[in-house]
Amino acid sequence: MLSRRNVRIKVMQMLYTANRDGGLTYNHVERAYKQRVDNSYKTYLFNIHFLIKVAGESKHDEDRRKAKLLPGEEDLNFKAILANNPAVDSLTNNTGFFQLLKQYKLTSAVNQDIAKQLYLAFAESAEYKAYVAKPVTSLKEHVDMLSELYRFCTKHELFHDSIEDVFPNWIDDDSLVMGATKKTLKKLPVDEFFFKEFKPDYETVEEYGMELLYKVSHLDDDLLELIKPKLQNWEVERVAILDMILIKMALSEFLHFPTIPTKVTLNEYVEISKMYSTPKSKDFINGILDRLLKQLMKEGKINKLGRGLKS
């Protein structure tokens, strides 16, 4: 599920944390990186669980309607089809999924009051009213309504606040997690091990992310010596900490990651700087990396595998 950009951001954050706290050892930083990677996957599981809980509120809605002293025809005819249908059943009856929720201590992580508020707000929508007003015989109708419910939730502040209460850094992965959740909903009813599809893969997290973290951490002085001459009128101390970290990460990719094209590396770190650093950082970082790249290529120090990877 995690892209290389997400991994780059997590490595950047860990390097920044290590820079700010001199008491942290590399082992501390490595463990924190792994925890953030795990949290990305847990957030995906939490999103699915959250949706199940909101949909499940339709059962309470049915009970409330039936318990009225004078229920109307709409109340009497109401069925909790948002919660009781084959699409949702494939999730609620998935033993492996709920074992994961238990393993990650997410079983009780959803605030039921918020789930209720979101359901009641969604129940006022024209789409939901039309959905419950007639017999639904198509699986696609159930899937479409669950997707609509999820879209509704993701646009609601309560939804984002709820996730941030459990995963404070989820904003770094929000688009990725929501994309994975939407893909899962499109495949409803899901198979037995649907949740494995989005588990972070070893190559991205370990072979790339862990190696990048290690290289920048352990070759920090060497990387800095290469960067200094390219700063021109800038003193090292005047360079923003985050900008320097991004330059070191990109330089490490130039030198030590033969399968990543230099153009991809340069573009990625410029884009990340736009998201996390100052407005002027993108031009500064782009300029420094461009000068470094030209020098390293002239010296024959860029060794990329495959045709066209140097550009």
DOVEXMAR-527953 format. One line per 8 residues: their letters; for each residue x, y, z of C-alpha. Coordinates in pm, whole numbers. Layout:
BEGIN
a = X:Y:Z ~ ... .
***
This chain:
BEGIN
mlsrrnvr = 0:0:0 ~ 279:243:85 ~ 437:426:-207 ~ 800:531:-211 ~ 690:890:-154 ~ 514:788:168 ~ 826:604:277 ~ 1044:904:191 .
ikvmqmly = 823:1123:409 ~ 846:881:702 ~ 1223:861:670 ~ 1240:1242:653 ~ 1032:1271:969 ~ 1250:1023:1157 ~ 1568:1202:1051 ~ 1420:1533:1164 .
tanrdggl = 1322:1380:1499 ~ 1675:1243:1544 ~ 1820:1586:1460 ~ 1602:1757:1720 ~ 1667:1498:1992 ~ 2035:1417:2026 ~ 1958:1151:2285 ~ 1799:919:2033 .
tynhvera = 2004:626:1909 ~ 1973:487:1559 ~ 1785:189:1702 ~ 1526:427:1850 ~ 1484:599:1514 ~ 1457:269:1328 ~ 1189:139:1564 ~ 994:464:1529 .
ykqrvdns = 1010:434:1150 ~ 876:79:1163 ~ 597:191:1395 ~ 490:463:1153 ~ 486:211:870 ~ 270:-21:1080 ~ 38:266:1165 ~ -28:328:796 .
yktylfni = -162:-25:761 ~ -351:-4:1089 ~ -516:316:969 ~ -645:131:663 ~ -792:-142:886 ~ -939:127:1111 ~ -1110:292:813 ~ -1282:-35:720 .
hflikvag = -1380:-96:1082 ~ -1510:260:1117 ~ -1731:217:811 ~ -1874:-108:948 ~ -1960:67:1272 ~ -2136:355:1097 ~ -2332:116:876 ~ -2418:-89:1185 .
eskhdedr = -2599:210:1330 ~ -2881:136:1086 ~ -2974:-158:1313 ~ -3020:82:1605 ~ -3216:307:1373 ~ -3452:22:1297 ~ -3494:-55:1667 ~ -3568:312:1745 .
rkakllpg = -3828:332:1471 ~ -4003:16:1583 ~ -4002:135:1947 ~ -4199:451:1874 ~ -4539:477:2039 ~ -4694:567:1707 ~ -4462:446:1432 ~ -4552:568:1085 .
eedlnfka = -4562:356:773 ~ -4207:458:688 ~ -4091:346:1032 ~ -4270:12:1008 ~ -4129:-59:663 ~ -3775:43:749 ~ -3513:-233:731 ~ -3148:-206:832 .
ilannpav = -3028:-306:487 ~ -2720:-86:514 ~ -2587:-327:777 ~ -2763:-647:671 ~ -2651:-727:319 ~ -2399:-963:153 ~ -2143:-686:94 ~ -2118:-587:461 .
dsltnntg = -2154:-949:577 ~ -1831:-1035:396 ~ -1656:-787:626 ~ -1839:-846:954 ~ -1803:-1224:920 ~ -1436:-1214:827 ~ -1254:-1385:1113 ~ -906:-1291:996 .
ffqllkqy = -995:-922:973 ~ -1132:-910:1327 ~ -834:-1104:1458 ~ -613:-829:1313 ~ -828:-562:1477 ~ -786:-744:1808 ~ -412:-789:1755 ~ -369:-417:1689 .
kltsavnq = -604:-320:1972 ~ -849:-152:1734 ~ -1162:-348:1824 ~ -1292:-74:2054 ~ -1111:218:1891 ~ -1415:358:1708 ~ -1611:618:1903 ~ -1966:483:1880 .
diakqlyl = -2124:821:1950 ~ -1945:967:1650 ~ -2044:667:1438 ~ -2405:735:1538 ~ -2380:1106:1455 ~ -2238:1032:1112 ~ -2504:772:1040 ~ -2787:1006:1141 .
afaesaey = -2642:1282:923 ~ -2606:1042:631 ~ -2961:914:685 ~ -3088:1260:586 ~ -2934:1235:241 ~ -3155:1185:-62 ~ -2943:889:-174 ~ -2992:699:150 .
kayvakpv = -3363:775:169 ~ -3409:639:-182 ~ -3201:333:-95 ~ -3414:232:207 ~ -3746:327:50 ~ -3756:38:-195 ~ -3658:-329:-197 ~ -3293:-366:-292 .
tslkehvd = -3218:-679:-489 ~ -2887:-589:-649 ~ -2553:-643:-478 ~ -2423:-343:-672 ~ -2678:-117:-501 ~ -2546:-221:-160 ~ -2185:-169:-268 ~ -2264:169:-421 .
mlselyrf = -2440:283:-104 ~ -2148:176:116 ~ -1913:365:-113 ~ -2141:667:-88 ~ -2139:636:291 ~ -1761:628:293 ~ -1740:935:67 ~ -1979:1112:302 .
ctkhelfh = -1767:1021:605 ~ -1439:1132:447 ~ -1584:1478:384 ~ -1692:1513:747 ~ -1471:1672:1012 ~ -1587:1422:1276 ~ -1445:1136:1070 ~ -1100:1295:1043 .
dsiedvfp = -1098:1398:1409 ~ -1181:1041:1509 ~ -893:896:1313 ~ -649:1161:1437 ~ -742:1070:1794 ~ -605:720:1727 ~ -342:798:1461 ~ -216:1157:1502 .
nwidddsl = 1:1141:1188 ~ -260:993:959 ~ -267:1306:741 ~ 63:1188:588 ~ -113:882:449 ~ -474:999:422 ~ -503:992:42 ~ -327:656:24 .
vmgatkkt = -542:499:296 ~ -865:637:156 ~ -768:511:-188 ~ -702:162:-52 ~ -1033:166:136 ~ -1223:267:-177 ~ -1057:-15:-372 ~ -1166:-260:-104 .
lkklpvde = -1524:-136:-120 ~ -1531:-178:-497 ~ -1439:-545:-452 ~ -1721:-621:-208 ~ -1803:-888:-116 ~ -1438:-937:-26 ~ -1249:-1264:-12 ~ -1114:-1422:304 .
fffkefkp = -775:-1248:302 ~ -865:-916:140 ~ -663:-724:400 ~ -333:-870:282 ~ -343:-678:-46 ~ -256:-350:123 ~ -2:-471:376 ~ 321:-273:318 .
dyetveey = 558:-476:103 ~ 908:-575:214 ~ 1086:-421:-87 ~ 942:-71:-33 ~ 960:-65:346 ~ 1277:-262:416 ~ 1500:-275:109 ~ 1429:86:18 .
gmellykv = 1304:272:329 ~ 1524:109:591 ~ 1829:133:366 ~ 1765:502:298 ~ 1728:572:670 ~ 2050:380:741 ~ 2254:547:466 ~ 2158:903:557 .
shldddll = 2206:836:929 ~ 2544:667:900 ~ 2693:866:611 ~ 2579:1206:736 ~ 2926:1364:751 ~ 3024:1235:406 ~ 2702:1366:253 ~ 2750:1705:419 .
elikpklq = 3103:1736:278 ~ 2966:1685:-73 ~ 2691:1940:-17 ~ 2896:2224:139 ~ 3074:2340:-178 ~ 2742:2371:-358 ~ 2587:2605:-103 ~ 2768:2903:-259 .
nweverva = 2678:3207:-46 ~ 2495:3000:217 ~ 2647:2886:544 ~ 2554:2534:650 ~ 2402:2667:972 ~ 2167:2894:775 ~ 2011:2610:573 ~ 1676:2501:714 .
ildmilik = 1711:2166:891 ~ 1437:2004:686 ~ 1587:2129:359 ~ 1926:1986:450 ~ 1768:1652:537 ~ 1588:1637:203 ~ 1909:1723:16 ~ 2099:1449:201 .
malseflh = 1825:1197:128 ~ 1823:1283:-242 ~ 2204:1274:-257 ~ 2200:931:-93 ~ 1955:811:-360 ~ 2179:947:-635 ~ 2475:755:-497 ~ 2340:438:-342 .
fptiptkv = 2013:342:-512 ~ 2103:224:-862 ~ 1748:139:-973 ~ 1598:484:-903 ~ 1638:731:-1193 ~ 1805:1057:-1092 ~ 1520:1260:-1244 ~ 1268:1074:-1027 .
tlneyvei = 1476:1141:-715 ~ 1514:1512:-792 ~ 1145:1561:-871 ~ 1030:1368:-564 ~ 1229:1570:-314 ~ 1128:1899:-473 ~ 763:1790:-443 ~ 807:1683:-80 .
skmystpk = 963:2020:0 ~ 651:2191:-135 ~ 442:1989:110 ~ 656:2015:422 ~ 904:2301:398 ~ 903:2674:320 ~ 774:2835:-3 ~ 1131:2907:-116 .
skdfingi = 1263:2560:-35 ~ 1168:2397:-365 ~ 1387:2633:-569 ~ 1674:2612:-321 ~ 1666:2231:-307 ~ 1626:2199:-682 ~ 1926:2424:-740 ~ 2154:2241:-495 .
ldrllkql = 2054:1896:-623 ~ 2100:2002:-983 ~ 2455:2121:-913 ~ 2536:1808:-713 ~ 2401:1582:-984 ~ 2605:1751:-1259 ~ 2923:1720:-1054 ~ 2864:1356:-962 .
mkegkink = 2786:1261:-1321 ~ 3099:1442:-1442 ~ 3304:1248:-1185 ~ 3141:919:-1288 ~ 2994:861:-942 ~ 2637:804:-1061 ~ 2599:435:-1134 ~ 2245:350:-1232 .
lgrglks = 2127:13:-1363 ~ 1937:6:-1690 ~ 1910:241:-1984 ~ 1796:595:-1920 ~ 1816:577:-1538 ~ 2077:851:-1510 ~ 1835:1110:-1645 .
***
